Structure formats: C-alpha cells, structure tokens
C-alpha cells in the first residue's frame, strides 16, 4: 500500500509540474494563442500529455478555446491563479 501511495504522489507531483510549465508558457506570451502541437513543441511534452494538460487548464478556466481551435488565456485570469 505504501508503494502505491508513493507512486500516486509522484504522479501528482509530475502533473503539477507539467501544469505549471504550460501555464508559464502562456503567461510569457500574453495575448497570443497557441495550437496544441505548437504548445507541445515549446514545452517539450509528448502531444498526448500536452493535450491532457491543456484540457485541465481549460477546465480550471486558465485557458480557453478560440474559434480557430487555438488556446488563449481566459479573460480575467490572474497570473497567480
């Protein structure tokens, strides 16, 4: 049971680091939309992991989809959010 808990903690830690990495990329490019493949290249993530991360940031209202299927920072999001 301890090994499973430790593995869960490692996964959670990795997820948080990945979310922060992608969040920082969007904070460094204010007003610019990025397509998921471009985001994956910029932050050196596997495409599938990047899409899952972007979906999580959309659910948290940090990012939003645009009509061109690009992602942009959601209006009114705080840089510390």
N, C-alpha and C positions, 0 to 999 in steps of 0.2 A: 504494500500500500504506500509506503514511503517513496519508493521509486516512481510510482505513478504520480504522486503529488509533486515530486521534484520535476518530472517531465512536464507536467501541466504548468508549473511555474516558469520553466524555460520557454515553453511555447508562448505563454502570456507575455513574458519579457521581450521575446523576439517580435511579437505582434506590436507591442507598444513602441519599440524602436523603429519598426517599419512605418507605423502611422506617423511618428514624429519626423522621420526622414522625408516622407512625401509631403507632409504639412509644411515643412521648411521650404521645400521646393516651390510650393505655391505662394508662400509668404515672400520669397525672394523675387517673384515675378508678378507683382500686383497688377491686376487688370488684364493679365494675359491668360487666355485659355490654352489648355494643353490636351491633346488627344491621349488616350491611354497608352498607345505604343510609344509616343514621344516621352511621356512621363516615365515609363518603364526604362527607356534608354538613359534618360537623365539621372535617374537614381540607381541604375544598375540592378534592377529587380527582374525576376522572371515575370513574363507577361501575365500569367495566371495569378500570381501573388499580387502583382500590381493592381489588377482589376479588382480583386477581393478587397485590397486596401482602399482603393478609390470608392468602392461601394460603401465601405464602413464610414468613410469621411462624408459621403453624401448623406447617409443615414443620420450622422451626427450634425448635419447641416453646416459643415465647414465648407463643403464644395457643393456645386450644383451642376446639372447638365445644361448645356445650351442647345439651341435648336439645330446646331451642326454636330451634335453628339460630342462636343468637346466639353471639358470640365473647366470651371472657373470658380474662384472663391465666391461663396454665397454673400450676398449683400448684407451688411451689418454684422459680419462675423468679427469677433475680436481676435487680434493676433495672438493673444494668450489663451484663447479658447481651445 
